Amino acid sequence: MTVALGCDHGGYDLKEAVKASLEAKGIACQDFGTFNKESCDYPVFARKAAEAVANGTCDKGIVICTTGIGVSIAANKVKGIRCALCHDVTTARLCREHNDANVLAIGEGVVGRIAAMDIVDTFLITPFSEGVRHARRIAEIEAE
């Protein structure tokens, strides 16, 4: 599995921690930046990570800013992306099981580091349920 990572300055520290945690587990990461804490525009980095998932370069993506809101909106502008903003392991699990989310958004200023790592792990290990009603709803979203 390869995970696309993208963040702005408000998500930089958490992105670096997530990257280190994933790499320690043998999960490959492709880091689309930002690469420091200087003020920058989150849509640039969220879009790059989302495009890597949409085009198949990466299997899943994780985008991070201060709240997770901006990066989730930007990532969801990319066709084929279902980005879910998660604040706990329950939403991380359900976004995979019910929505087959392929990008996770997290807010560094909202979620603590330990909780964020649990959210990431849950997102990455939880499979899509393949439920008929869930597949139908995803098809409806993709048709729009």
NORCORRA-V362916 format. One record per residue. N is the residue number from 0. RES is the residue in three letters. PSI is psi in whole degrees, -180 to 180 (none if undefined). D_FIRST is the distance of its C-alpha to the first C-alpha in whole Angstrom. Layout:
n=N res=RES psi=PSI d_first=D_FIRST
n=N res=RES psi=PSI d_first=D_FIRST
This chain:
n=0 res=MET psi=139 d_first=0
n=1 res=THR psi=132 d_first=4
n=2 res=VAL psi=127 d_first=7
n=3 res=ALA psi=134 d_first=10
n=4 res=LEU psi=138 d_first=13
n=5 res=GLY psi=143 d_first=17
n=6 res=CYS psi=167 d_first=20
n=7 res=ASP psi=-171 d_first=23
n=8 res=HIS psi=-32 d_first=26
n=9 res=GLY psi=-14 d_first=26
n=10 res=GLY psi=5 d_first=22
n=11 res=TYR psi=-49 d_first=22
n=12 res=ASP psi=-42 d_first=23
n=13 res=LEU psi=-38 d_first=20
n=14 res=LYS psi=-44 d_first=17
n=15 res=GLU psi=-40 d_first=18
n=16 res=ALA psi=-42 d_first=18
n=17 res=VAL psi=-45 d_first=15
n=18 res=LYS psi=-46 d_first=13
n=19 res=ALA psi=-41 d_first=15
n=20 res=SER psi=-45 d_first=14
n=21 res=LEU psi=-45 d_first=10
n=22 res=GLU psi=-35 d_first=11
n=23 res=ALA psi=-25 d_first=14
n=24 res=LYS psi=3 d_first=11
n=25 res=GLY psi=16 d_first=9
n=26 res=ILE psi=124 d_first=6
n=27 res=ALA psi=143 d_first=6
n=28 res=CYS psi=144 d_first=9
n=29 res=GLN psi=113 d_first=11
n=30 res=ASP psi=117 d_first=14
n=31 res=PHE psi=11 d_first=16
n=32 res=GLY psi=178 d_first=19
n=33 res=THR psi=167 d_first=22
n=34 res=PHE psi=14 d_first=22
n=35 res=ASN psi=-178 d_first=25
n=36 res=LYS psi=16 d_first=27
n=37 res=GLU psi=143 d_first=30
n=38 res=SER psi=133 d_first=30
n=39 res=CYS psi=174 d_first=28
n=40 res=ASP psi=116 d_first=28
n=41 res=TYR psi=-32 d_first=24
n=42 res=PRO psi=-32 d_first=24
n=43 res=VAL psi=-48 d_first=23
n=44 res=PHE psi=-36 d_first=20
n=45 res=ALA psi=-41 d_first=19
n=46 res=ARG psi=-45 d_first=20
n=47 res=LYS psi=-45 d_first=18
n=48 res=ALA psi=-44 d_first=15
n=49 res=ALA psi=-41 d_first=15
n=50 res=GLU psi=-36 d_first=16
n=51 res=ALA psi=-34 d_first=13
n=52 res=VAL psi=-46 d_first=11
n=53 res=ALA psi=-36 d_first=15
n=54 res=ASN psi=1 d_first=15
n=55 res=GLY psi=1 d_first=11
n=56 res=THR psi=-38 d_first=10
n=57 res=CYS psi=152 d_first=8
n=58 res=ASP psi=-40 d_first=6
n=59 res=LYS psi=168 d_first=8
n=60 res=GLY psi=156 d_first=11
n=61 res=ILE psi=124 d_first=13
n=62 res=VAL psi=142 d_first=17
n=63 res=ILE psi=134 d_first=19
n=64 res=CYS psi=-165 d_first=23
n=65 res=THR psi=-45 d_first=26
n=66 res=THR psi=-21 d_first=26
n=67 res=GLY psi=-13 d_first=23
n=68 res=ILE psi=-53 d_first=25
n=69 res=GLY psi=-46 d_first=26
n=70 res=VAL psi=-33 d_first=22
n=71 res=SER psi=-41 d_first=21
n=72 res=ILE psi=-46 d_first=24
n=73 res=ALA psi=-44 d_first=23
n=74 res=ALA psi=-38 d_first=20
n=75 res=ASN psi=-9 d_first=21
n=76 res=LYS psi=-17 d_first=23
n=77 res=VAL psi=125 d_first=21
n=78 res=LYS psi=134 d_first=21
n=79 res=GLY psi=-4 d_first=18
n=80 res=ILE psi=135 d_first=17
n=81 res=ARG psi=91 d_first=18
n=82 res=CYS psi=130 d_first=18
n=83 res=ALA psi=130 d_first=19
n=84 res=LEU psi=117 d_first=21
n=85 res=CYS psi=139 d_first=21
n=86 res=HIS psi=-3 d_first=23
n=87 res=ASP psi=171 d_first=23
n=88 res=VAL psi=-28 d_first=20
n=89 res=THR psi=-47 d_first=22
n=90 res=THR psi=-33 d_first=22
n=91 res=ALA psi=-43 d_first=18
n=92 res=ARG psi=-47 d_first=18
n=93 res=LEU psi=-32 d_first=20
n=94 res=CYS psi=-29 d_first=19
n=95 res=ARG psi=-49 d_first=16
n=96 res=GLU psi=-43 d_first=18
n=97 res=HIS psi=-33 d_first=21
n=98 res=ASN psi=-4 d_first=19
n=99 res=ASP psi=43 d_first=16
n=100 res=ALA psi=138 d_first=15
n=101 res=ASN psi=-5 d_first=12
n=102 res=VAL psi=136 d_first=13
n=103 res=LEU psi=133 d_first=15
n=104 res=ALA psi=138 d_first=18
n=105 res=ILE psi=145 d_first=20
n=106 res=GLY psi=114 d_first=23
n=107 res=GLU psi=-35 d_first=24
n=108 res=GLY psi=-5 d_first=27
n=109 res=VAL psi=-37 d_first=27
n=110 res=VAL psi=132 d_first=25
n=111 res=GLY psi=161 d_first=25
n=112 res=ARG psi=-43 d_first=22
n=113 res=ILE psi=-45 d_first=22
n=114 res=ALA psi=-40 d_first=22
n=115 res=ALA psi=-41 d_first=19
n=116 res=MET psi=-38 d_first=17
n=117 res=ASP psi=-39 d_first=18
n=118 res=ILE psi=-47 d_first=17
n=119 res=VAL psi=-49 d_first=14
n=120 res=ASP psi=-44 d_first=13
n=121 res=THR psi=-45 d_first=15
n=122 res=PHE psi=-44 d_first=13
n=123 res=LEU psi=-28 d_first=9
n=124 res=ILE psi=-14 d_first=11
n=125 res=THR psi=124 d_first=13
n=126 res=PRO psi=161 d_first=13
n=127 res=PHE psi=140 d_first=16
n=128 res=SER psi=-21 d_first=19
n=129 res=GLU psi=13 d_first=20
n=130 res=GLY psi=141 d_first=23
n=131 res=VAL psi=-46 d_first=26
n=132 res=ARG psi=-35 d_first=27
n=133 res=HIS psi=-43 d_first=24
n=134 res=ALA psi=-40 d_first=23
n=135 res=ARG psi=-44 d_first=26
n=136 res=ARG psi=-37 d_first=26
n=137 res=ILE psi=-41 d_first=22
n=138 res=ALA psi=-38 d_first=24
n=139 res=GLU psi=-41 d_first=27
n=140 res=ILE psi=-46 d_first=25
n=141 res=GLU psi=-26 d_first=24
n=142 res=ALA psi=-18 d_first=27
n=143 res=GLU psi=none d_first=29
